[in-house]
Amino acid sequence: MASLPTRDEIDTKSILSMQELDPSPVAETFPDIEPGDYQQKLQPKPESPPNSWGERFAAVKLGLRGQNWDSWLSALQRYSTYPPSLFVALHFANTSLIPLATRSVPESETYLLLTRPIYQSPSLEHAILTLPILVHIASGICLRNIRSSRRARLYGAETRTQRSALTFWPRMSLQARLGYVFTPLLGTHVLVNRVAPLMVDGGSSGIGLGYVAHGIARSPVFWNIYYLVFVTVGVWHVVGGLASWMGWRVTTAQKTRGSKKGSLEGYLGYGESDQHIKRRRRMWWTVNGIAALGASLWLAGALGVVGRAGLGSGWEATNWNNIYSQVPAIGSWL
C-alpha cells in the first residue's frame, strides 16, 4: 500500500508547479465617453500574418485609434484642412503681402496672373479647395450628431421630447463657432467672385484685384465691414485649427475655472498645477498673437492698398458693374 504524501512534499510540488508570469502594463488613462472609446473591444491577434493584399490593407489602421465612425470622421475632418491651408497661404501672399510690397494694384495683378493657373483651374481648384471644405464641414456636423445621439442613449432619452428637454449636443467650442460663422462668409465670397462671373462671363478669368477694388469703391461701407469680419473670423479659425492639430487647444472647449463636475480630478483631489496654467496661458497668447498679426497684415493689404485703388475704367469697369448687379440675393446692395 502506497503511503500518502506528506505536507512538506505537497508544498514543494505546489511551488514547483507555479509559473512565472511577465508583468502586464496597467492603463493609466480611462476611456473617454465622448469620442466613443468605451465601445471599442479588444481584437484577437491573428494567428498568421495576412497573405493577400486586401487582408494586409485591412490590417493597416493608418494611425487611427479604432475602426469606428468617430475615428474615420475625425481623420476626414483633420486631413481635409491641409489642401485649403496651402491655398490660404498662397492667397494671403497674392492679396496682402504682394500689394503691401508693391503699393500698387496693377503691379500686384501681374503676380496674381502667375499663380492663377494653380488655384483657379476648374479641376485643381475643386480638388484642393471645394471638395476638402465640403468634407470638413460635413464631417464636423456628423461628428456632433453622432456624439449627441450617443449621449442621449447613455442617459436614456429615447423620444424627441426627452432629447429637447435636455442638452445633449456637445458644448460648442469657440473653434466650432468660428467655423459656422465663417461658412456663410466664405459662401458670399464664392458667390461674388466665382458664381456671378460664371453666370455673366462664363468664367472668372477677368476677376482679380481690380475687380475687388472696384466693388469696394462701389459699396465701401458694405465691403469694408464684410472683409473685416471675413478675414478676422477666417484667420482665427485657420490658426486655431492648426494649433489644435498640434495639441495647443486654445480655441476648443475647456472646463470652466473651478469646475470639477464630471471629472475624475474632482474625486481624486487633483488640480491643475501652476506650471500647466502658465503653459496654457503662454499658448493662448501665442496662438491669438499669431492670429491677430495675420489678420492685421491681411486687412492692411486688402483694405489698405486694394480697397483704396478706386473704381476701374473703360469696358472693364462696365463689365464689372454688370457682374456686381447680377450677384444672386445681394446684387442690389452692391
Disulfide bonds with the S-S distance in Angstrom:
none
